[in-house]
Protein backbone atom coordinates (compact mmCIF):
# COMPACT_ATOMS: atom_id res chain seq x y z
CA UNK A 1 0.00 0.00 0.00
CA UNK A 2 1.53 3.24 -1.11
CA UNK A 3 1.81 5.87 1.47
CA UNK A 4 1.33 9.34 0.16
CA UNK A 5 3.91 11.68 1.51
CA UNK A 6 2.59 15.16 1.81
CA UNK A 7 5.16 17.84 1.19
CA UNK A 8 5.03 20.49 3.77
CA UNK A 9 6.17 23.78 2.43
CA UNK A 10 8.11 25.86 4.86
CA UNK A 11 7.48 29.52 5.17
CA UNK A 12 10.56 31.46 4.12
CA UNK A 13 12.67 32.40 7.11
CA UNK A 14 13.49 36.03 7.72
CA UNK A 15 17.17 37.05 7.72
CA UNK A 16 18.80 37.28 11.13
CA UNK A 17 19.41 40.99 10.82
CA UNK A 18 15.70 41.51 10.15
CA UNK A 19 14.59 39.46 13.15
CA UNK A 20 17.02 41.25 15.44
CA UNK A 21 16.05 44.72 14.22
CA UNK A 22 12.33 43.98 14.52
CA UNK A 23 12.59 42.74 18.09
CA UNK A 24 14.86 45.64 19.01
CA UNK A 25 12.42 48.18 17.57
CA UNK A 26 9.48 46.47 19.25
CA UNK A 27 11.26 46.50 22.60
CA UNK A 28 12.21 50.17 22.31
CA UNK A 29 8.69 51.05 21.16
CA UNK A 30 7.05 49.22 24.05
CA UNK A 31 9.39 50.87 26.56
CA UNK A 32 8.59 54.31 25.14
CA UNK A 33 4.84 53.62 25.24
CA UNK A 34 5.14 52.31 28.80
CA UNK A 35 6.95 55.48 29.81
CA UNK A 36 4.20 57.57 28.23
CA UNK A 37 1.55 55.70 30.23
CA UNK A 38 3.31 55.18 33.55
CA UNK A 39 5.31 58.35 34.14
CA UNK A 40 2.55 60.13 36.02
CA UNK A 41 3.32 63.15 38.23
CA UNK A 42 2.73 61.04 41.33
CA UNK A 43 5.20 58.33 40.30
CA UNK A 44 7.86 60.84 39.27
CA UNK A 45 7.39 62.82 42.49
CA UNK A 46 7.76 59.73 44.67
CA UNK A 47 10.74 58.39 42.70
CA UNK A 48 12.75 61.55 42.09
CA UNK A 49 11.50 64.22 44.47
CA UNK A 50 11.25 62.26 47.70
CA UNK A 51 7.47 62.43 47.67
CA UNK A 52 7.31 66.21 47.20
CA UNK A 53 4.77 67.22 44.56
CA UNK A 54 5.97 68.60 41.25
CA UNK A 55 5.70 72.28 40.47
CA UNK A 56 3.20 73.38 37.79
CA UNK A 57 6.09 73.84 35.34
CA UNK A 58 7.32 70.34 36.17
CA UNK A 59 3.86 68.85 35.54
CA UNK A 60 3.60 70.64 32.19
CA UNK A 61 7.08 69.52 31.19
CA UNK A 62 6.33 65.93 32.16
CA UNK A 63 3.15 65.98 30.07
CA UNK A 64 5.12 67.15 27.03
CA UNK A 65 7.73 64.44 27.45
CA UNK A 66 5.01 61.79 27.85
CA UNK A 67 3.50 62.94 24.56
CA UNK A 68 6.91 62.66 22.88
CA UNK A 69 7.43 59.18 24.34
CA UNK A 70 4.04 58.07 23.04
CA UNK A 71 4.70 59.39 19.53
CA UNK A 72 8.18 57.83 19.47
CA UNK A 73 6.90 54.48 20.76
CA UNK A 74 4.12 54.20 18.20
CA UNK A 75 6.52 55.22 15.43
CA UNK A 76 9.02 52.52 16.42
CA UNK A 77 6.30 49.85 16.58
CA UNK A 78 5.03 50.88 13.14
CA UNK A 79 8.55 50.78 11.71
CA UNK A 80 9.06 47.25 13.08
CA UNK A 81 6.04 46.08 11.09
CA UNK A 82 7.26 47.78 7.90
CA UNK A 83 10.74 46.26 7.98
CA UNK A 84 9.84 42.94 6.22
CA UNK A 85 8.97 44.85 3.05
CA UNK A 86 12.62 45.84 2.71
CA UNK A 87 14.18 42.46 3.59
CA UNK A 88 15.13 41.45 0.00
CA UNK A 89 16.88 44.78 -0.63
CA UNK A 90 18.22 46.32 2.60
CA UNK A 91 19.57 49.35 0.73
CA UNK A 92 15.97 50.44 0.04
CA UNK A 93 15.54 50.91 3.77
CA UNK A 94 18.19 53.61 4.07
CA UNK A 95 16.24 56.35 2.33
CA UNK A 96 13.02 56.03 4.37
CA UNK A 97 14.94 55.72 7.65
CA UNK A 98 17.09 58.75 6.89
CA UNK A 99 14.05 60.78 5.89
CA UNK A 100 12.14 59.95 9.10
CA UNK A 101 14.69 61.40 11.51
CA UNK A 102 14.11 65.08 10.60
CA UNK A 103 10.38 64.44 10.98
CA UNK A 104 11.07 63.21 14.50
CA UNK A 105 13.10 66.32 15.36
CA UNK A 106 10.36 68.54 13.96
CA UNK A 107 7.62 66.67 15.82
CA UNK A 108 9.59 66.89 19.07
CA UNK A 109 10.02 70.66 18.78
CA UNK A 110 6.43 71.32 17.71
CA UNK A 111 5.01 69.04 20.41
CA UNK A 112 7.01 70.66 23.19
CA UNK A 113 6.20 74.17 22.03
CA UNK A 114 2.52 73.40 21.47
CA UNK A 115 1.99 71.80 24.86
CA UNK A 116 4.18 74.11 26.96
CA UNK A 117 4.37 77.34 24.96
CA UNK A 118 6.84 78.70 22.38
CA UNK A 119 9.43 79.80 24.95
CA UNK A 120 8.78 77.54 27.92
CA UNK A 121 11.86 76.86 30.05
CA UNK A 122 11.55 73.09 29.47
CA UNK A 123 12.08 73.76 25.76
CA UNK A 124 14.54 76.63 25.87
CA UNK A 125 16.67 74.72 28.37
CA UNK A 126 17.27 72.08 25.69
CA UNK A 127 18.08 74.48 22.85
CA UNK A 128 19.83 77.46 24.48
CA UNK A 129 23.59 78.14 24.35
CA UNK A 130 25.73 75.38 25.94
CA UNK A 131 22.75 73.03 25.82
CA UNK A 132 22.39 69.41 24.81
CA UNK A 133 21.34 70.42 21.30
CA UNK A 134 24.33 72.73 20.77
CA UNK A 135 26.86 70.11 21.88
CA UNK A 136 25.09 67.46 19.79
CA UNK A 137 25.44 69.75 16.77
CA UNK A 138 29.16 70.14 17.43
CA UNK A 139 29.64 66.39 17.82
CA UNK A 140 27.71 65.73 14.58
CA UNK A 141 29.92 68.17 12.65
CA UNK A 142 33.04 66.64 14.18
CA UNK A 143 31.92 63.11 13.30
CA UNK A 144 31.07 64.22 9.77
CA UNK A 145 34.53 65.77 9.45
CA UNK A 146 36.30 62.58 10.51
CA UNK A 147 34.24 60.42 8.16
CA UNK A 148 34.97 62.90 5.35
CA UNK A 149 38.70 62.49 6.08
CA UNK A 150 38.32 58.71 5.73
CA UNK A 151 36.50 59.18 2.42
CA UNK A 152 39.17 61.60 1.16
CA UNK A 153 41.96 59.17 2.04
CA UNK A 154 40.09 56.31 0.38
CA UNK A 155 39.64 58.32 -2.81
CA UNK A 156 43.29 59.34 -2.69
CA UNK A 157 44.35 55.67 -2.52
CA UNK A 158 42.18 55.02 -5.56
CA UNK A 159 43.93 57.91 -7.36
CA UNK A 160 40.77 60.01 -7.78
CA UNK A 161 42.49 63.27 -6.87
CA UNK A 162 39.77 65.76 -7.79
CA UNK A 163 37.21 64.08 -5.56
CA UNK A 164 39.81 63.53 -2.83
CA UNK A 165 40.55 67.27 -2.84
CA UNK A 166 36.87 68.20 -2.59
CA UNK A 167 36.29 65.78 0.29
CA UNK A 168 39.39 67.10 2.07
CA UNK A 169 38.02 70.63 1.79
CA UNK A 170 34.65 69.44 3.10
CA UNK A 171 36.36 67.69 6.03
CA UNK A 172 38.24 70.86 6.99
CA UNK A 173 35.07 72.96 6.76
CA UNK A 174 33.07 70.54 8.91
CA UNK A 175 35.73 70.41 11.62
CA UNK A 176 35.91 74.20 11.71
CA UNK A 177 32.10 74.31 11.98
CA UNK A 178 32.30 71.91 14.94
CA UNK A 179 34.77 74.15 16.78
CA UNK A 180 32.87 77.33 15.88
CA UNK A 181 29.66 75.84 17.26
CA UNK A 182 31.16 75.61 20.77
CA UNK A 183 33.29 78.77 20.41
CA UNK A 184 36.46 76.67 20.19
CA UNK A 185 35.78 75.24 23.64
CA UNK A 186 35.83 78.67 25.29
CA UNK A 187 33.26 77.94 27.99
CA UNK A 188 34.42 74.35 28.44
CA UNK A 189 37.88 75.55 29.45
CA UNK A 190 36.85 78.88 31.02
CA UNK A 191 38.77 81.05 28.53
CA UNK A 192 38.11 84.78 28.60
CA UNK A 193 37.16 86.44 25.31
CA UNK A 194 40.33 88.00 23.79
CA UNK A 195 40.37 91.66 22.75
CA UNK A 196 40.45 90.54 19.13
CA UNK A 197 36.83 89.41 19.53
CA UNK A 198 35.49 92.44 21.44
CA UNK A 199 33.23 93.26 18.47
CA UNK A 200 31.68 89.77 18.60
CA UNK A 201 27.89 90.11 18.72
CA UNK A 202 27.59 87.55 21.54
CA UNK A 203 30.90 88.31 23.24
CA UNK A 204 32.27 84.89 22.29
CA UNK A 205 35.53 83.61 20.85
CA UNK A 206 34.29 82.63 17.39
CA UNK A 207 34.27 84.02 13.88
CA UNK A 208 30.68 83.53 12.76
CA UNK A 209 29.33 86.06 15.31
CA UNK A 210 31.63 88.88 14.24
CA UNK A 211 29.67 91.76 12.63
CA UNK A 212 30.40 91.00 8.96
CA UNK A 213 29.94 87.19 9.06
CA UNK A 214 26.88 87.64 11.27
CA UNK A 215 25.15 89.73 8.61
CA UNK A 216 25.76 87.01 6.01
CA UNK A 217 25.13 84.01 8.25
CA UNK A 218 21.39 83.55 7.69
CA UNK A 219 21.81 84.01 3.95
CA UNK A 220 24.50 81.33 3.96
CA UNK A 221 22.16 78.94 5.79
CA UNK A 222 19.47 79.59 3.16
CA UNK A 223 21.88 78.95 0.26
CA UNK A 224 23.32 75.78 1.83
CA UNK A 225 19.84 74.52 2.71
CA UNK A 226 18.45 75.07 -0.78
CA UNK A 227 21.52 73.60 -2.47
CA UNK A 228 21.71 70.57 -0.18
CA UNK A 229 18.00 69.91 -0.47
CA UNK A 230 17.57 70.39 -4.21
CA UNK A 231 20.98 69.82 -5.84
CA UNK A 232 20.09 66.22 -6.70
CA UNK A 233 17.48 67.59 -9.13
CA UNK A 234 20.27 69.33 -11.09
CA UNK A 235 21.57 65.97 -12.35
CA UNK A 236 19.20 64.81 -15.12
CA UNK A 237 19.08 61.16 -16.08
CA UNK A 238 20.06 61.93 -19.66
CA UNK A 239 23.36 63.54 -18.61
CA UNK A 240 26.62 61.63 -19.31
CA UNK A 241 27.26 58.70 -17.01
CA UNK A 242 30.62 60.07 -15.88
CA UNK A 243 29.02 63.36 -14.84
CA UNK A 244 26.28 61.53 -12.92
CA UNK A 245 28.90 59.45 -11.13
CA UNK A 246 30.93 62.52 -10.15
CA UNK A 247 27.80 64.37 -8.98
CA UNK A 248 26.68 61.47 -6.79
CA UNK A 249 29.97 61.63 -4.94
CA UNK A 250 29.70 65.30 -4.05
CA UNK A 251 25.95 66.04 -3.85
CA UNK A 252 23.58 64.93 -1.08
CA UNK A 253 21.23 62.15 -2.16
CA UNK A 254 17.57 62.94 -2.66
CA UNK A 255 16.79 61.02 0.55
CA UNK A 256 18.68 63.70 2.52
CA UNK A 257 16.64 66.67 1.30
CA UNK A 258 14.68 66.73 4.58
CA UNK A 259 17.86 67.67 6.47
CA UNK A 260 18.68 70.68 4.33
CA UNK A 261 15.50 72.15 2.88
CA UNK A 262 13.73 72.78 6.25
CA UNK A 263 16.76 74.80 7.38
CA UNK A 264 16.45 77.08 4.36
CA UNK A 265 12.69 77.42 4.88
CA UNK A 266 13.16 78.22 8.58
CA UNK A 267 15.61 81.07 7.92
CA UNK A 268 13.47 82.38 5.07
CA UNK A 269 10.51 82.57 7.48
CA UNK A 270 12.70 84.03 10.21
CA UNK A 271 14.18 86.79 8.01
CA UNK A 272 11.37 87.81 5.65
CA UNK A 273 8.34 87.63 7.96
CA UNK A 274 6.48 90.99 7.69
CA UNK A 275 6.75 93.15 10.78
CA UNK A 276 3.01 92.95 11.46
CA UNK A 277 3.39 89.19 12.07
CA UNK A 278 6.23 89.66 14.56
CA UNK A 279 5.05 90.11 18.14
CA UNK A 280 6.56 92.34 20.78
CA UNK A 281 8.33 89.28 22.18
CA UNK A 282 10.00 88.60 18.80
CA UNK A 283 7.88 85.55 17.98
CA UNK A 284 7.11 85.03 14.29
CA UNK A 285 3.43 84.12 13.85
CA UNK A 286 3.26 83.69 17.61
CA UNK A 287 5.24 80.45 17.44
CA UNK A 288 8.70 80.69 15.79
CA UNK A 289 11.39 82.09 18.09
CA UNK A 290 15.14 82.69 18.04
CA UNK A 291 15.59 79.54 20.14
CA UNK A 292 14.49 77.47 17.14
CA UNK A 293 17.78 78.21 15.39
CA UNK A 294 19.59 75.54 17.42
CA UNK A 295 17.33 72.62 16.32
CA UNK A 296 17.65 73.86 12.72
CA UNK A 297 21.44 73.85 13.01
CA UNK A 298 21.33 70.37 14.55
CA UNK A 299 19.31 69.15 11.57
CA UNK A 300 21.87 70.63 9.17
CA UNK A 301 24.77 69.01 11.02
CA UNK A 302 23.03 65.61 10.86
CA UNK A 303 22.54 66.13 7.13
CA UNK A 304 26.29 66.66 6.64
CA UNK A 305 27.02 63.62 8.84
CA UNK A 306 24.82 61.44 6.63
CA UNK A 307 26.37 62.97 3.50
CA UNK A 308 29.77 61.85 4.79
CA UNK A 309 28.41 58.39 5.66
CA UNK A 310 26.95 58.23 2.14
CA UNK A 311 30.44 58.75 0.72
CA UNK A 312 31.93 56.17 3.06
CA UNK A 313 29.26 53.63 2.06
CA UNK A 314 30.14 54.04 -1.60
CA UNK A 315 33.71 53.10 -0.76
CA UNK A 316 33.08 50.23 1.63
CA UNK A 317 29.71 48.55 1.10
CA UNK A 318 29.49 46.29 -1.98
CA UNK A 319 25.68 46.44 -2.24
CA UNK A 320 25.91 50.24 -2.38
CA UNK A 321 28.60 50.15 -5.05
CA UNK A 322 26.72 47.73 -7.29
CA UNK A 323 23.70 50.01 -7.52
CA UNK A 324 25.71 53.07 -8.57
CA UNK A 325 27.33 54.07 -11.87
CA UNK A 326 30.71 53.38 -10.29
CA UNK A 327 30.09 49.64 -10.60
CA UNK A 328 32.07 47.57 -13.05
CA UNK A 329 29.21 47.42 -15.56
CA UNK A 330 28.58 51.16 -15.82
CA UNK A 331 29.85 53.04 -18.87
CA UNK A 332 31.93 56.15 -18.35
CA UNK A 333 32.68 55.19 -14.74
CA UNK A 334 35.27 56.84 -12.51
CA UNK A 335 36.64 53.38 -11.68
CA UNK A 336 36.04 53.73 -7.95
CA UNK A 337 35.47 50.22 -6.67
CA UNK A 338 34.34 49.34 -3.13
CA UNK A 339 36.91 47.62 -0.93
C-alpha positions in Angstrom: 0.0 0.0 0.0 1.5 3.2 -1.1 1.8 5.9 1.5 1.3 9.3 0.2 3.9 11.7 1.5 2.6 15.2 1.8 5.2 17.8 1.2 5.0 20.5 3.8 6.2 23.8 2.4 8.1 25.9 4.9 7.5 29.5 5.2 10.6 31.5 4.1 12.7 32.4 7.1 13.5 36.0 7.7 17.2 37.1 7.7 18.8 37.3 11.1 19.4 41.0 10.8 15.7 41.5 10.1 14.6 39.5 13.2 17.0 41.3 15.4 16.1 44.7 14.2 12.3 44.0 14.5 12.6 42.7 18.1 14.9 45.6 19.0 12.4 48.2 17.6 9.5 46.5 19.3 11.3 46.5 22.6 12.2 50.2 22.3 8.7 51.0 21.2 7.0 49.2 24.1 9.4 50.9 26.6 8.6 54.3 25.1 4.8 53.6 25.2 5.1 52.3 28.8 7.0 55.5 29.8 4.2 57.6 28.2 1.6 55.7 30.2 3.3 55.2 33.6 5.3 58.4 34.1 2.6 60.1 36.0 3.3 63.2 38.2 2.7 61.0 41.3 5.2 58.3 40.3 7.9 60.8 39.3 7.4 62.8 42.5 7.8 59.7 44.7 10.7 58.4 42.7 12.7 61.6 42.1 11.5 64.2 44.5 11.2 62.3 47.7 7.5 62.4 47.7 7.3 66.2 47.2 4.8 67.2 44.6 6.0 68.6 41.3 5.7 72.3 40.5 3.2 73.4 37.8 6.1 73.8 35.3 7.3 70.3 36.2 3.9 68.9 35.5 3.6 70.6 32.2 7.1 69.5 31.2 6.3 65.9 32.2 3.2 66.0 30.1 5.1 67.2 27.0 7.7 64.4 27.5 5.0 61.8 27.9 3.5 62.9 24.6 6.9 62.7 22.9 7.4 59.2 24.3 4.0 58.1 23.0 4.7 59.4 19.5 8.2 57.8 19.5 6.9 54.5 20.8 4.1 54.2 18.2 6.5 55.2 15.4 9.0 52.5 16.4 6.3 49.9 16.6 5.0 50.9 13.1 8.6 50.8 11.7 9.1 47.3 13.1 6.0 46.1 11.1 7.3 47.8 7.9 10.7 46.3 8.0 9.8 42.9 6.2 9.0 44.8 3.1 12.6 45.8 2.7 14.2 42.5 3.6 15.1 41.5 0.0 16.9 44.8 -0.6 18.2 46.3 2.6 19.6 49.4 0.7 16.0 50.4 0.0 15.5 50.9 3.8 18.2 53.6 4.1 16.2 56.3 2.3 13.0 56.0 4.4 14.9 55.7 7.7 17.1 58.8 6.9 14.0 60.8 5.9 12.1 60.0 9.1 14.7 61.4 11.5 14.1 65.1 10.6 10.4 64.4 11.0 11.1 63.2 14.5 13.1 66.3 15.4 10.4 68.5 14.0 7.6 66.7 15.8 9.6 66.9 19.1 10.0 70.7 18.8 6.4 71.3 17.7 5.0 69.0 20.4 7.0 70.7 23.2 6.2 74.2 22.0 2.5 73.4 21.5 2.0 71.8 24.9 4.2 74.1 27.0 4.4 77.3 25.0 6.8 78.7 22.4 9.4 79.8 25.0 8.8 77.5 27.9 11.9 76.9 30.1 11.6 73.1 29.5 12.1 73.8 25.8 14.5 76.6 25.9 16.7 74.7 28.4 17.3 72.1 25.7 18.1 74.5 22.9 19.8 77.5 24.5 23.6 78.1 24.4 25.7 75.4 25.9 22.7 73.0 25.8 22.4 69.4 24.8 21.3 70.4 21.3 24.3 72.7 20.8 26.9 70.1 21.9 25.1 67.5 19.8 25.4 69.8 16.8 29.2 70.1 17.4 29.6 66.4 17.8 27.7 65.7 14.6 29.9 68.2 12.6 33.0 66.6 14.2 31.9 63.1 13.3 31.1 64.2 9.8 34.5 65.8 9.4 36.3 62.6 10.5 34.2 60.4 8.2 35.0 62.9 5.4 38.7 62.5 6.1 38.3 58.7 5.7 36.5 59.2 2.4 39.2 61.6 1.2 42.0 59.2 2.0 40.1 56.3 0.4 39.6 58.3 -2.8 43.3 59.3 -2.7 44.4 55.7 -2.5 42.2 55.0 -5.6 43.9 57.9 -7.4 40.8 60.0 -7.8 42.5 63.3 -6.9 39.8 65.8 -7.8 37.2 64.1 -5.6 39.8 63.5 -2.8 40.6 67.3 -2.8 36.9 68.2 -2.6 36.3 65.8 0.3 39.4 67.1 2.1 38.0 70.6 1.8 34.6 69.4 3.1 36.4 67.7 6.0 38.2 70.9 7.0 35.1 73.0 6.8 33.1 70.5 8.9 35.7 70.4 11.6 35.9 74.2 11.7 32.1 74.3 12.0 32.3 71.9 14.9 34.8 74.1 16.8 32.9 77.3 15.9 29.7 75.8 17.3 31.2 75.6 20.8 33.3 78.8 20.4 36.5 76.7 20.2 35.8 75.2 23.6 35.8 78.7 25.3 33.3 77.9 28.0 34.4 74.3 28.4 37.9 75.6 29.5 36.9 78.9 31.0 38.8 81.0 28.5 38.1 84.8 28.6 37.2 86.4 25.3 40.3 88.0 23.8 40.4 91.7 22.8 40.5 90.5 19.1 36.8 89.4 19.5 35.5 92.4 21.4 33.2 93.3 18.5 31.7 89.8 18.6 27.9 90.1 18.7 27.6 87.6 21.5 30.9 88.3 23.2 32.3 84.9 22.3 35.5 83.6 20.8 34.3 82.6 17.4 34.3 84.0 13.9 30.7 83.5 12.8 29.3 86.1 15.3 31.6 88.9 14.2 29.7 91.8 12.6 30.4 91.0 9.0 29.9 87.2 9.1 26.9 87.6 11.3 25.2 89.7 8.6 25.8 87.0 6.0 25.1 84.0 8.2 21.4 83.5 7.7 21.8 84.0 3.9 24.5 81.3 4.0 22.2 78.9 5.8 19.5 79.6 3.2 21.9 78.9 0.3 23.3 75.8 1.8 19.8 74.5 2.7 18.5 75.1 -0.8 21.5 73.6 -2.5 21.7 70.6 -0.2 18.0 69.9 -0.5 17.6 70.4 -4.2 21.0 69.8 -5.8 20.1 66.2 -6.7 17.5 67.6 -9.1 20.3 69.3 -11.1 21.6 66.0 -12.4 19.2 64.8 -15.1 19.1 61.2 -16.1 20.1 61.9 -19.7 23.4 63.5 -18.6 26.6 61.6 -19.3 27.3 58.7 -17.0 30.6 60.1 -15.9 29.0 63.4 -14.8 26.3 61.5 -12.9 28.9 59.5 -11.1 30.9 62.5 -10.2 27.8 64.4 -9.0 26.7 61.5 -6.8 30.0 61.6 -4.9 29.7 65.3 -4.1 26.0 66.0 -3.8 23.6 64.9 -1.1 21.2 62.1 -2.2 17.6 62.9 -2.7 16.8 61.0 0.6 18.7 63.7 2.5 16.6 66.7 1.3 14.7 66.7 4.6 17.9 67.7 6.5 18.7 70.7 4.3 15.5 72.1 2.9 13.7 72.8 6.3 16.8 74.8 7.4 16.4 77.1 4.4 12.7 77.4 4.9 13.2 78.2 8.6 15.6 81.1 7.9 13.5 82.4 5.1 10.5 82.6 7.5 12.7 84.0 10.2 14.2 86.8 8.0 11.4 87.8 5.7 8.3 87.6 8.0 6.5 91.0 7.7 6.8 93.2 10.8 3.0 93.0 11.5 3.4 89.2 12.1 6.2 89.7 14.6 5.0 90.1 18.1 6.6 92.3 20.8 8.3 89.3 22.2 10.0 88.6 18.8 7.9 85.6 18.0 7.1 85.0 14.3 3.4 84.1 13.8 3.3 83.7 17.6 5.2 80.4 17.4 8.7 80.7 15.8 11.4 82.1 18.1 15.1 82.7 18.0 15.6 79.5 20.1 14.5 77.5 17.1 17.8 78.2 15.4 19.6 75.5 17.4 17.3 72.6 16.3 17.6 73.9 12.7 21.4 73.9 13.0 21.3 70.4 14.5 19.3 69.2 11.6 21.9 70.6 9.2 24.8 69.0 11.0 23.0 65.6 10.9 22.5 66.1 7.1 26.3 66.7 6.6 27.0 63.6 8.8 24.8 61.4 6.6 26.4 63.0 3.5 29.8 61.8 4.8 28.4 58.4 5.7 26.9 58.2 2.1 30.4 58.8 0.7 31.9 56.2 3.1 29.3 53.6 2.1 30.1 54.0 -1.6 33.7 53.1 -0.8 33.1 50.2 1.6 29.7 48.5 1.1 29.5 46.3 -2.0 25.7 46.4 -2.2 25.9 50.2 -2.4 28.6 50.1 -5.1 26.7 47.7 -7.3 23.7 50.0 -7.5 25.7 53.1 -8.6 27.3 54.1 -11.9 30.7 53.4 -10.3 30.1 49.6 -10.6 32.1 47.6 -13.1 29.2 47.4 -15.6 28.6 51.2 -15.8 29.8 53.0 -18.9 31.9 56.1 -18.3 32.7 55.2 -14.7 35.3 56.8 -12.5 36.6 53.4 -11.7 36.0 53.7 -7.9 35.5 50.2 -6.7 34.3 49.3 -3.1 36.9 47.6 -0.9 
